[in-house]
Amino acid sequence: MPGPAHTPSTPTLSKPPVGRRYARWRATAMKAAVLMVNGYFLLGMGDCNGGSSSSIHESVPAGPTLSALTLSAGLLNPSFDPDVTTYDTMFIGDTNVTVTPTAADAGTTITVNSTPVTSGNASGAINLPSGNTTITLVLTGTDGLTNTYTITAHRLAQQAYAKANNQGAGDELGFSVALDGDTLVVGSRREAGSGTGVNPAHNNGASDSGAAYVFVRNGTTWTQQAYVKASNTGSGDQFGYSVALVGDTIAVGAPFEDGSTTGVNGADDNGALAAGAVYVFTRSGTTWSQQAYIKASNTGADDQFGWSVALSGNTLVVGAPDEDGNGTGINPADSGTISNSGAVYVFGRSGTTWTQQAYVKASNTGAGDLFGHSVAFDENTLALGARGEDGGGTGVTAGSPTDGVTGNGASDSGAVYLFTRSGTTWTQQAYVKASNTGANDGFGISVALSGNTLAVGARSESSNATGINGADNNSASASGAAYVFTRTDTTWNQQAYIKASNTQAGDNFGAAVDVDGDILIVGTGVDDLGPFPSEDSGANGVNGNDSDNSIVDSGAAYIFRRVGSTWSQQAYVKASNTGSDDLFGIAVAVSGDTIAVGAYREDSNATTINPGSAAEADNSATDAGAVYVFQ
């Protein structure tokens, strides 16, 4: 009679020596496993009764390898490993690069883009036009075997200087920006048109009503796709104060809108001054239309619902930093008053219908904390900034500590709260403070999330350090800082304390942050009532002279990149038409290899994209604003 059924076990495969590799497993009719290696078959079998398989340690040459690979500029990602043959790198400001490959074995010949290079020596200069350049290294061993290493190099340069087609003085285009792939949304919080909906006729009949503009890219060319207004445009609403974008959905905040209704698509009135509202628009083809007019479940005058917004998938997050509830945690009773404690609201979409999912308060609600001043959301993780929080602690506290634990030892030091969602249930995961908490630092003025990485801005932090993880002191008031935290399982830890390469008092570095994967962008400036301190360099473009302080409050943005767990500054970015008080860097966004920077007090009277240097230099439209795109 037949024996018991048997499933063959897989042979154990140890890692081959450097320079040698295994190919693939193939099943055979005899229920053993065979490894085919460059044309040779190696057999591993069990004992046919479920016993252990044999170990295979043999290998054959996989072609020659490198022992080292260096570049004259840029950083390889991932870090060099002889067994890794595909890399990418970003070049920011560099127009050419040389590659120095070192072969592991004597006698190996190397070509770089088909040009012979001696092992251990630099190649000739490789030109780097804007966009992607492929660098191909082919190694040939003495036995005739070959191996190929590929580097995809990307050079960052300004791609667009964008103005709205109906722009005027005082519109403040670029106060907010959001970017997703080839779509860019820009807020113009003081635009004065009285129209409603998408692409209405333009006039100046509603002062500071605000607008948003959608730009799209085809290849490397940007065009304006839509001019967006609220369905209930009103003077002073500042529609466009905040914007968010994901795919074909945008959210626009109007924190000074005056409707007293609650919930979604309610009646329009003006019964609650500065209660605030958010508007959701969706795109079908190239056509945008309003999907929802959203109010808080507990609308109150001066709550400023819509001060901040974030979108991910079918979830919308809205901050109301001046909300006055005294509750803590998720969906507390709305009773009692703690002035300007702040709140955050989470909405979910099913089909085309939006409903409120959660009303969120800090675990240590306090007066003036401004919880919800900034919000970020990625998949099921939510980061909420409270720049006025007063706790004196440092580092990360797991869970939801109360006011009795956090204390109030550092006025306006700021904090960030992390929440996670399981199904429709939200839970606070961590309470986050800077490693160098200081009174008035405003940690949490800006936040950004990408997977397990959190970036936090603290624009009023006062150390004079430069670069990464420098010394902490208080000798450069309001120079500003950014902090990066990472999560392993459910535990968050600080990974980096980041300062500008040209730290100066009053630069307000950290006013804006965004992160996508291993790329972090940090902006400078102040978005409140004047004065408007920001970075002061007179440089233009990418990686100019950052020590020239000849143009006051012109503003800057800084790009950092992570390799492994190490961050380094890759670029110092300025406008192509740097001007005094432009506040370039007040809003930033990154999506893949594209970066957008707002300059809401830029003064050009241009009304097109890339109008030329003469038009960019015309400063006859004070505070019209602009947005700059780099790729």
Secondary structure, 3 states (H helix, E strand, C coil): CCCCCCCCCCCEECCCCCCEECCEEEECCCCCEEEEECCEEEEECCCCCCCCCCEECCCEECCCCEEEEEECCCCCECCCCCCCCEEEEEEECCCEECEEEEECCCCCEEEECCEEECCCCCCCCEECCCEEEEEEEEEECCCCCEEEEEEEEEEECEEEEECCCCCCCCCCEEEEEEEECCEEEEEECCCCCCCCCECCCCCCCCCCCEEEEEEEEECCEEEEEEEECCCCCCCCCCECCEEEEECCEEEEEECCCCCCCCCECCCCCCCCCCCEEEEEEEEECCEEEEEEEECCCCCCCCCCECCEEEEECCEEEEEECCCCCCCCEECCCCCCCCCCCEEEEEEEEECCEEEEEEEEECCCCCCCCCEEEEEEEECCEEEEEECCCCCCCCCEEECCCCHHHHCCCCCCCCEEEEEEEECCEEEEEEEECCCCCCCCCCCCCEEEEECCEEEEEECCCCCCCCCECCCCCCCCCCCEEEEEEEEECCEEEEEEEECCCCCCCCCCECCEEEEECCEEEEECCCCCCCCCCCCCCCCCCECCCCCCCCCCCCCCEEEEEEECCEEEEEEEECCCCCCCCCCEEEEEEEECCEEEEEECCCCCCCCCCCCCHHHHHCCCCCCCEEEEEEC
